[in-house]
Amino acid sequence: MVFECNIDSRGKAVRFRLGLIGVLAGIFLAVSLLLAGVDLGVLWLLPLEYSGRVIRTV
């Protein structure tokens, strides 16, 4: 069975923009916390590690 994407070009553009906004918001939040001197240790790596596992299993 071959999978096809059923999202048209407008939908792909919306998903791309939302993903880009999410990444930029994450970078902004990380830099803000860093500049504010908030020390999270290695806890901030946990979501990154989880998303890496999810991506590898797909």
N, C-alpha and C positions, 0 to 999 in steps of 0.2 A: 504494500500500500504506500503510495507516494503522497506525502503531505504537501499541501499548497497553502500559501498565505492568503487568507481571504480579506486582508485589509487593503483598501485602495490607497492611492498615493497620498490623499489627504490624511487618512488615518495613520499612515507611516510617518508623515511629517509631524503630526500631533504627538505621536509616541516618541519621536526623536526629540522634539522640543521639551516634552515633559521629562525625559531622561536627562537631557542636558541641564535643565533647571534643577533637577534633583542632585546631580553631581556638583554643580556650582554651589548649591545651598550647603551641601556637605563640606565642600572645601572651605566655604565662608565660615561655617560653624567651627570647623577644626582650627582654622587660623584665629578666630575670635577667642576660642578657649585657650589656645596657646598664648596669645598676647595678654589675656586676662590672668594668666598664671594658674589656671585650673589644672591640677595634676590628676589625671585619670589612670596613671600607670599603664598597664597593658590592657585594661578593660576595653579601650576603644578598638582594639584589634579583633575582638570577638565577633562582631558583625561581619567584618571583612573575611575572617576565616570561615564563617558559616556560608557566606555567599560563594566563596570559592568551592566549597564542597558541593553546593547545589549545582553550580555551573558544570563541575566535572562529571556529575552523574547524569546530566541531560544528554 
